[in-house]
Amino acid sequence: MTISLPEFISRLSGDPVLRITVLLILGVIMVNGWTDAPNAIATVVATGGMKLGAAVRMAAVCNFAGLFFLSAVNAQVAFTVYHIADFGGNGKEALAALCAALTSIILWSAAAWCFGIPTSESHALIAGLTGAAVALRHGFAGIHGAEWGKVLCGLAVSVALGFAFGWLGGKLARRTEARFIGGKSTDGRYPAAGGKHGKSITKAQICGAAAMAFMHGAQDGQKFMGVFLLGVFLAQGSAVPGSFSVPFWMMLLCSAVMAAGTMIGGERIIRTVGNEMVRLERIQGAAADGAAAVCLLLCSLLGIPVSTTHVKTTAVMGVGRAGGKGAVNRDIVGEMFLAWVITFPCCGLIGYLTAGVFLSAIRNC
């Protein structure tokens, strides 16, 4: 099942609840652009490989391409998020619970952005949906354990593979620098690429950032498409279909909103990931992007929903660790890990409490 653009516009014009739902969904995607999508281009911007504006435009195109390609090849990530919780047969109350979940994600992610901490909208989304569904169904009967199992598996995989691939990429980058650039600086680090090899390394880094943005669209874009369609179907007041296909216009809309969010607020996250957590040279940035993109590709093909934030930041840590024990800023890493750990319980609780307020208002009307 799907929905055409004329049909969507027709429903939107006649349904104020659907308009609110769509605004909240687009708000969540905008916040993702602030706090999550910048991870894809953090290293290429922070190391001077691309200007922010050009990097955002490239990321927008690659996000859309990744979403379109993976949706056609394997939309399992969208299905997992779509079926993470059962919102029941009452369309009005289910839509109120969904709106509560989206509100909780915006509140949590905006708070993390204020502190410049790259949090995971993927996990905030899943936790918020779960908390709202628990409030709606008065228990965990509507939570699908098998889908949650995929999420927890993805969490472990993203951290382990992201760091491992980043470490291997960092070692390869150091050997490449030693061979083609030669020598070390007085502080023991390899200097930035220059001369005839500088352009080649910059091109490699841009390609790595493009691949990372492509996979960000493939992973996070699918998650938001699943929620977008869930909201549209719930607004009809009918049973949610078991299968769906993502329309082209929805991919384009969400890619544009995500790019706008990156342009508005992405610079703060870029500084944290690209400069403050680890100081990377250009070739090391290319290694981090390539490692993260490979990890995301494997998880997407296997249908495992993972956090692009976790994959990218752990890949950056791995590259930094390959450069020596002191290369990674442990204080910044500690802040990020704390944010990751508390995302599930905090967003779940916010979703539960917000859903309680929304449902009470609906039932008393």
N, C-alpha and C positions, 0 to 999 in steps of 0.2 A: 504494500500500500504506500502511496505517496500523495503529494498535494501540489497542484500547479500554482504558478504565481497569480493568475487571475482569480482562482478559487480562494487562495490565501487572502488576497486583498479584499475580496468580497466579505469573507468572514471577519476580517479585521475591522472593517468599517461598521459592521453591525453588532460587534461583541466587545463591550468595554473591558470585560474580564480578560479576554484574549489579548487586548492591547496592553494591559498591565503586565500580563505574563511575558509577552514578547519584549517589552521594554526591560524587564528584569533579566531575561535571557541575554539580550544584547548588552546589558550592563555587566553581566558576568563575563561575557566575551571581551568587553572593553577592559575590565580589570585584569583579565588574562593577558591582554596586550601590555598592560602596565608592568605586571609582575612575573609573567612566565615567558611570553614570546621573546622578550629581550635576551634571554639566555642563549637563544640561537645565534645572535649576532654580537654577543658581549665581547668575545675575544677579538674578533676582527675589527671592531670599533675601538676597543681599549688599546690595542697595539698599533693603531694608526693605519690599518690595512684599507679601511673604508670610512667615509664620513657617515654620520648617523643617518642623515636623510637618505642617502643612496642605499645604505644597508637596510633601512626599513622598507624601502620600495622593493628591493630584492627579496626580502623576507616575505612580503605580502604575496608576491608572485609565486614564490616557492611554497608558501603555506597552502595556497590554493591548489597548486599542482599536486602536492602531497596528499591533500584531502581528496581530490578528484581521483587520483590514481589508485590509492589504497581503498577508497570506497568501492571502486569498480572491481578491484582484485580480491580484497578481503575486508569486509566491513564488520568483522567479529568484535573489534574494540567498541564500536558503536552499539552493537547488540548487547554486549556485557553491561555497559552503563545503562542502557535502555531497560534492561531486565534486573537491575541490581535490587530493586524493591518493588513490591506490589502495592499500588496505591488504592486498590479496591474498586468497587463498581460505582460508587457515588462520584460522578464527574465533577460536581461543584466543590465538594470537600477535597477531592484528590487534587484539583487545581489549586486550591488554597494552600494545601500542604506543599505542593511543588513550588509555589511562590515563596513560601516561608523558607524552603531549602535554598532557593536562589538568593534571597535576602541575606541569609546567614553567610553564604559564600562571599558576597560583596563586602559585608562588614569585616569578616576575618581577613580577607585579602587586602583590603584598603588599610587595615591596621598594620599588617606586615609591611606593606609598601612604605608607610610613613617612616619605618625604621630602616628601610633599604634592605630588608631581608628577603631573599628569593624563596617564597613559599610555594607549595604545590597546589594549583587550582584543581588538578585532577583528584587529589585526595580530599581536598575541601569539598569538591562536588559530590564525591561518593559518600563522605561522612554526612554532609548536609541532607542529601536525599535519604540516607538511612535514618537519621534522627527524626526527620519529618514523617517518614513512613511509620516509625515506631509510635509517634504521637497520634497519628491518624488511626492506626490499627490497635492501639492500646497494648502493644507488645511486639515481639519479634516474629510473629507468625508471617508477616509479609516480607521478611528479609530472606533473600535467596543466598543460602550459604555457599553454593557452588560458585556463584559469581564473585562473592567476597573472597573465596579461596584464590581465584585468579588475581584479585587485587593484591592480596598479601604475598602471593608468589611473585607478582610483578615488583613489589617493593624490595624484596630480597634480591631479585635478579638485577634490578636497576642499579642498586648500590654496589653489588659485587662486580658485575660485568663492567659498569661504568668506570670504576676505579681501576680494574685490571686492564681494560683496553687503554685507558688513559696512561697508565704506567708504562705499558709496552710502547705506546705511541711516543711518550716522552723519551724513553731510551733510544728509540729510532731517531727522533729529532736531534738528540745530542750527538749521535754518531754522524748524522748527516751534516750537522754544523761543523763538526771536527774535520770531516773529510773535505767539504767544499768551501768552508770559510777559513778554518784553521785557527788554532790557538784559543786561549782563554783569556779573559780579562783578569785584572788583579784580584778581584773578589771571587775568582773561581768559576764564574758563569761565562757561558759562551756569549759573544756579542751578537747584536741584531744583524740580520742578513744585510749585506750591502753589495755594491758592485754589480757584476753581471748576474749574480745569483739572486739579488734582491727582488727583481721583478718576478722571477719564477716562484719564489717563496710566497710573495704577496698573492699571486694568482692561485697558488695551492691553498692559501688560507681563505680566499674568497670562495673557492670551490667547496672547501670544508664547511664554511658558514652557510652556503646555499644548500648543501646536503643536510645540514642540521635543521635549517628552516623547513625544508621539504618534509623531514621526518616529524617535525613539530606539528605541521599541518596534518600529517597522516595520523598521529596519535591524538593530540588534543582537539583537533578539528572534528574528528569522528565523535569524540565524547560530547561535544557541544551540539553536534547534529542530532545525536540520539535524544538529548534533553529537549532540544527545540521541537522535534517531531512529537515527543511525548506530550509537551504542553499543547501543541496544536490538536492532537487527538483527544486529550482530556477535555479540551474546551468544547468539543462536540457533544460531550455528555454521554458518549457511548463507550462501549468496551474498547480497550486499547488493542490494536491488532498485534498478532504475534510476530509479524515480519514487516519490513518497510524498505523503501529505497530513498536515498537522499536526493532531492531535486537540485538541479544545477544552480538555480537562482539563490537557493539557501547557502550553498557553498560560497558563492560570490559575495553575498551580503556579509556573512560571518568573517570571511577573510578580510574584507574592507574594514569592518569594525575592529578586528584584532590589530590591523596595521595602524589604525588611528590611535588606539590605546598605546601602542609601542612608541609612536611619535610623541604623544603627550607626556608620558611618564616613564618611559623605559630607561632613560639615562641614569637614574639612580641605581637601578639593578645592574646595569652595565658596569658602573663603577665598582660595585661590590664584587661581582663575579670576575670581572676582567682586570681589576687593578688591586683592590684591597685584599682579596682572599689569596691570590697568587700573582706574583709579577711574572708575566710571560713574555717571551720574545715572539716574533711573528711565526716562526716555524713551529714553536711549541703550541701556539694558538691553533695553527692548522692541525696539529696532532690531536689536540683536545676535541676540536670539532669533528674530525674524521672518526675518532674513537666513539664519540657519543652517537653519531649518525649510524654507525654500524650496529651498535647495541640496540638503538631504537628500531632499526630495520628488522633485526632478528625477532624482537618482541612483537612487532606489528604483524609480521608474517605468521607468527604463532598465535596471534589473537590475544596476547597478554596486555592488558592496559597498564602502562607504567607512567611514572611522572617524568616528563621531559626535564623538569627542574632538577630532579635527583640525578638523572643520567648525566646531564651536562655538568653540573657542579662536581659530581664525583669524578668525572673524566678530567676536569680541570685539576682537582686534587691529585689524581693519579699522575698527571703530567708534572705537577709541581713536586710531588714526592720523588719522582724519577730524577729531579734536579738536586736532591739533597734533603736532609732532615729539616733544615731551616727554611725551606722554600715556601712552605704553606703557613699562612697566618692562622694559628690555632684558635685565636679568640673569635675570628669571623666564622671559622668552621664550627666552633662550638655553638654560636648563636643560631646558625642555620640548622644544625642537627636538633637543637632544642625546639625550633619552630616546626621541624618535620615531625618530631615525636608528639607534640601536643596538638597538631592539626586535626587528627582523627577525633580525639575526645572533645576538643573545644568546638569544632564545627558541628559535630554530632549533637552536642548539648545545645548550641545556639539554634540549630535547625529544629530540635525538639521543642525548645521553649517558644521560638517564634511561631512554629506550627500550632502550638497550643493557643497562642493569642489569636492567630488568624482563624483557626477553626471555631474558637469561642465566638468571635465576631460574626462568622458566617451562620452559626447555629442560632444565634440570638436575633438575627435579622428577621 
